[in-house]
Amino acid sequence: MIQAENLNYKYDHRAIAGIHSLSLKVKEGEVLGIIGPNGSGKTTLLKLLSGQILPHSGSIKIDGKISIFSENQFTSQINVQKFLLENMTLDIDDEKKILLIRDLADTFEFTFQLRQNLEELSSGQRQKVLLAKVLLNRPQVLFMDEPFSHLDPFTRGDILKSLFKYIRQQNITVIWITHDLDEVLKFSDQLALLNFGRMEQIAESEQFIQKPKNLFVAQFIGYRNFFHIKFHEEKWTSPWGMLHFPPLEKEDGILVVPDDAWTIDPDGIVFKVIDRYAGKQCIHYELESGPHKIFMTQGPELACQEVGSEMSLRPFIRSCFVIKL
């Protein structure tokens, strides 16, 4: 279990960079993914939690043996099996050590490289060996800062799939930093989004997508269609008339429309296609109507639209939500 209460760390007297009044809790065996813009404090937070730097105030409690995975380089001339044996600290006999090495080599698919020298390995194979080096000593808590960021997406995805399967089997508690939203949503139980050293939102992965806390969170995770709406007489007024959503603390709100939540409606607003481009398994459109600019992905009811064509659209309300202004 990892628990941090009211952490503060300042790099200078202006107190802009660093970590500010940050708290979090990670249960045993849980995976927390940390995301945020460059300079938001992700690495500083990881260093605080892992004990590499000390907070100026606040408290940190961690139960279990800690390991930190880093993409360090090695130039040793020895083979992979000997390298792993030399870095094992478990108090077990050599036969059990070799069995453990072979089990991890099988898990991460580098069994055929055990007799090769380290410098003969590909970049992806080296990262697998470095991972095994960390996991061999059976950590209970693992910290990772942008693991495998230099690898191609296919190799990185393959390693992450094997790694998190192993992590779940061994009930290892993990905190990791990544810039890849798809990966962090897929492999994490919780997400923590930082901005200027403060926690914008910490929640389960699905809740991040379904209930972003504010506009910054919604924008960071990829939403692009936002409309200012007002609450009046138990309804929200919008460019499409009155909408039924639960009231918020304020009378002003933001209607968030996912890119794939548009439907053709003759009573909707007429938008003109100003751009289109291919994306992952769909076509993306950029459209405008007066002051409104929207983004849309091609749904099953929508034939391919040419730039310059027009469509009458309204949001598919059941896929939309409202957040505080």
N, C-alpha and C positions, 0 to 999 in steps of 0.2 A: 504494500500500500504506500502511496505517495501523497503527502498532504503539505500544502504551502499556504500560509496565512499572511496576508497583508505584506507581501514582499516589496521592498524598495531598494533600488540600486541606481545611483546617479554617477554619470561619467564626468559631469562638470557642474559648476554652481548654477547654471541656468536651468538644470533639471529637465532638459528636453529629451536628451537621449537617456536610455536606461529602462528600468522597470518601475512602475508606479502603482502602489496599492493593489497588487495582484494576488489573487487567491485561487487555488484549484485543488481538486482531490481526484486521485486515480485509484480505483480499487485493484486488489490483487488480481493479476491475470488480464487486466484491461489494457487496451491500446488507445493512447491519446495522440492524435495528430495535431501538430502545431502549424498553423498557416498564418500568412500575413504578408504585407508588402515588404520590399527591401528596407532595412533600417527600422522595422517595427519592434525589434527586441527579441526575436525568436531565439537566436543563438545565445544572447545574454541570459535569457530565461533558462535555457538548457544548461548553460555553464553554472548557473546558480543552483539548480536542482541537483546537478551531478557533483557539486562540491568543488568545481574548478575555480570559482570565485565565491566570495562570501557576501551576503546581502548587507546593506547598511542598516536595515531594520526588517522585522518580520521573522517568521519561523519556518523551518523546513523539517519534515519528519519522513524518513524513508525506512521501510522494513525490508530487509533482504540485501543480498550481495549485489553490488552495482558493477556493470560493465559498460564501457563506452565504445561504440563502433565508429572508427574513422577510416577514411580511404587513404591511409598512409602507404607510402611506397616501400618496397623492400628490394634489396639487391643481392640477397644471399645466394650463394652458389649451391646450397644443399637442396635435396629433393623435398617435395611437398610433405611427405609423411614425416621425415625427420624434422622439418620446420615446425610442424604441428606438435610433435612429441616434445620438442625443446620449449614450447610455449605453454605446455599443460602444467597446471599447478595442483591438480587434484591428487590427493594422497591415495593412489591406487596402484596396483602392480602394472608392469609394462604390458602384459597380455591384455588386461582390461582397457588400458589406454589405447592400444592398437585397435581393439574392437570398437571403441567409441569413435575413433578417427574414421574407421571404415563405415560406420553407421552414418556419420555426418557426410562423408564423401558420397555415399549412396543417396542421401537426402538431397544434396545440392548438385548431384550428378557430376562429380569430378573423380570418380573411382579410377578411371583409366589414366589420370594425371598424377596419381600418388607417387609414382616412381620418376616423374619428370622433375627437372630443376625449375625453380620458381621463374627464372628469366625466360623460360621457354613457353610459359603460359600466355594465353590471350588476356586482354584486359578484363573481360567478364569472368574468366576462370580464376584470375588473381583475386577478384572481389569475393568469389565464393570461398576461396581458401582463407581470406582474412576474416570472413564471417565465421567460418568453422573455428578459427583460432579463438574468437571471442566466446562462441557458444560451447566449446569444449569444456570450459571451466564452470559450466552450469550456473550462469548468472540468474538471479531472481528478478533483477531489474535491468533493463537495457535502454540506453540512450543512443539515438542516432540523429546526426545532423546532415540532412540531404544525402542519404545514402545512394550511391550509384548514379549520381547526377550526370556524370560524364559518359554513361553508357547509352547505347541506342535504346529506344523505347521497348523493342521486342525483348532484348536481353535483360533489361531492367525489370520488365514485367514478369519474366520467367523466374528471376531470382526472388523478387518480392513474393510471388505466389508460394514458392517453396519455403521461404523464410517465415512468412506469417502462418503457414500451416504448421511448421515446427513450433513456433512461438505458442500457438494455441494448444498444441499437444503437451508442451512443457509448462504451461500456465505461467509464462514469463510476463511481467508487467513492462510495458513499453511506452516511452515517450519519443516521438520522432518528428523531425522537421522535414517538410517537402514543399515544393512549389507546384507539384502536379495535383490538381484538384481531383481528377478522376481516381488517382491512386489513393489519395488520403481518404476519400469517401468510401472506397472499396474495402480498404484494409483496417480502418480505424473504428473503434466503438464510439469514441467521442472526438469532437473537433474543438480546438481552441483558436479563435481568430484574434490576433493582436494588431494594434494600431498605435503608434507612438508610445509603446511600452505599456499600454493599458489593454485589458481584456474587453473586447467588443462583445463577444459571445462565446460561451462554452456550452455545448449541448451534444446530444447524440447526432450521428451523421445524418439520419433521415430528417431530424428536426431542423437542421441547418437548411435543408432544401425546402422543407414545407413551411417553416416558420422563422425566417430570418428576423432578427430583433430590430434592425433599423435599416436605413437606406445604404449605409456603408457596407453592411454585411450582404445585403441583397446584390449590390453591385459587384462585390468581390467574388461572389460565387457564380456570377455570370448572368444575372437578370439584367435586362436592358430596356424594358418598356415600363415607364413610370408616368402616372397621371395624378396630378393634384386633385383631390376630391374633398367635399365638405359634408359633414353630417347634419341633417336637418329633418325634423319631424320623423324620426325613427328610420330614415333612409339616407343613403349616400348619394349626393348629386355628382354626376360625372359627364363627360362629353357624350355618353350614350344614354343619358337620362338617369332615372333613379335606380339605384342598385341596393340589394339587400345583403348587408354584411354586419356582423356584430359591431356595436359601438366601441370606440377606443376612449382613452382618458381625455383626448383632445377632440375638438370638433374638426380639425384638419387631419387629413391622412393622405397616404399614397397608395393608389391602386397599382398592383404589380401584375403584369400580364406576361406569362412565360412566352417564349418565342413560338411555341407550338400550340398556343391557346387562342388562335384566331379562327373565326368562322365566317363564311360568306353570308351576308344578310343584306337584302335590298334596302332595309331601313337603317343600315349602318352608316359609317362615315366612308366617303370615297377617298381612297388612297392611290397615289401614283407610284409605280415601281421605278426607283431611281438607280438601283444596283442589284445585281444578283451574283452569287458565286457558289461554288461547290464546297460542301463541308462533309463531315463524317456521316455517311449514309443518308444525306439529304441535301436539298438546295436551300441556301439562305437568301433572303430578300431584305432589302432596305427600301422602305416606302415613306412617303410624306404626304401630308394634307394640311396646308396652311402652317400653323405653328407646331403641328404634331409630326414627329418622325418616329417610325416604329420599325422593329425588326421581327422577321417572321421566318419560320422554317416550313417547308412545303409539306402539307398534310395530305392524306389520301383523297380528300375531296377536291384538291386543288391541282389543276393541270399546270404544266410548266408555263410560267408567265414571262413575257418578254419585257425588257427595260422600256419604259414609256407607257405600258399598259396600265389600266386602272381596275381597281376592285373595291367593292363596298363591303367593309369588314366591321365586325364587332367582337369583343372578347367573349370567349367561352367561359362564362362566369364561374362554373364549378371548378375550373382549373386555376382560378386567380385568387388573390388574397390582398388584404389591406394591412399596411404597417404604419406606425406613427411617423408623422412628418418630422 
